[in-house]
């Protein structure tokens, strides 16, 4: 067994005091962060990188500097600002949570148990807010922390089966003093030195305490189950314009993938061959002279790939069909369009101009 002297937390905090990353939502070492900023950044950072989140966080804070401001904003405005971050249920829960906190006087709960009662706040987010904003000795475990702990303790069981043991070991390491700084230090260590590939063990402050390094396993841990191949789904999207040149959009159902976001009408997204022409016409928003635009749009979601063709058509109707809405071309940027829809819009504009 590797002797740990000085303790891991003490060593890591000393390293953090010198090397902490400067992030828009983070207070300097030794200070507690604002709970609104911690909560907002942690919701944004789920399944997203720090580099991607930075500009979004700054825009949100400039537009809604307090949780009450965010709570008072229309959901569509929040979805528009969120567009591009993905996992849109997070944006809807963000808005619900802001309203819940605002209704309680604008103060976030200080305990993990109370924080878990807020919409969209899970174990990780509750622990992060409690530790970083309120100094509670909560165990914060994200992907970076999982990797660090798995290597420190040479845990060879693959993810996700090893998660309970990682959490238990992480709890053993969490100090009572400066738990927020410690949590952020673990994240920083995983993000800058204890990397998934080619970890920088020679400059790691915990290298002498790392059991995986001693066993020559650092780069192999944490192990993962073999990935299953993503299936491909296919669809036809419809680019329909009215006499003024406005485009037909519709809102997706609140629940499910891209819930509540705006979209071009389309056939169902099915893991099957391309829709037959008759099936595509039956799914179209109305009958017209549809033209199949050349090329494909491809987009990858967490669990599947999407391939879409675009059909373009015009109508003399002024009333939008099927609960849709007409949106002028210069108004598309202000719509809550997810990334895949922006790809489809761009493809339709480019290919239509070539006809």
URKANOR-V504244 format. One line per field, one symbol per residue. phi: phi as a letter, one per 40 degrees, with the letter a starting at -180 (. if undefined). psi: psi as a letter, one per 40 degrees, with the letter a starting at -180 (. if undefined). burial: I if it has 24 or more other C-alpha atoms within 12 Angstrom, else O. A space follows every 10 residues. Layout:
phi=???
psi=???
burial=???
This chain:
phi=.ccbacddcc ccccccdcbd ccbdcbccdg bcccccccdc ccccccgacd cccdccdccc cccbcbcccc ccccddcccc ccdhcgfccc cccdcccdcc ccccggbcdb bdccccccdg bbdccccccc cccbgccccb bbcccdcccd cdbfcccccc dcddcdcccc cccccccfcc ccdccccccc cbbccdbfcc ccbccbccbc cccccgbdcc bccbcdcccc cbbbabbbbb bcdcgcbcbb ccdcchdfdg ccacdacdcb cadddcdccc cccccacacc bcccgbbbab cdbacbbbbb bbabaccbcc cfgcacbddc bcccccccdc cccccccccc ccccc
psi=hhhghiiddd ddddddddeh ihidehiihe iiihdddddd ddddeheiid dddddddddd dddgeidddd deiidddddd ddhdeigedd dddddddddd dddeeehiie iddddeeihe hadddddddd dddefigihh hadddddddd ddefhehiie dedddddddd dddhidhfdd dddddddddd dddgidifig ddeheedeeh ddddefedee iiiiihiihh ihiiihihgh iadeeiihii hiidiahfhe iiihiiiihi giiiiidddd ddeidihagh hhiiiihhih ideiihhhih hiiiieidhh iffaihhide eddeighidd dddddddddd ddde.
burial=OOOOOOOIII IIIOIIOOOI IOOIIIOOII OIIIIIIIII IIIIIIOOOI OOIIOIIOOI IOOIOIIIII IIIOIIIIII IIIIIIIIII IIIIIIIIII IIOOOOIIII IIOOIOOIII IIIIIIIIII IIIIIIIIII IIIIIIIIII IIIIIIOOOO OIIOOIIOII IOIIIOOIII IIIIIIIIII IIIIIIOOIO IOOIIIIIII IIIOOOIIII IIIOOOOOOO OOIIIIIIII IIOOOIIIII IIOOOOIIII IIIIIIIIIO OOOIIOOOOI IOOIIIOOOI IIIOOIIIIO OOOOOIIIII IIIIIOOOOI OOOIIIIOOO OIOOIIIIII IIIIIOIIIO OIOOO
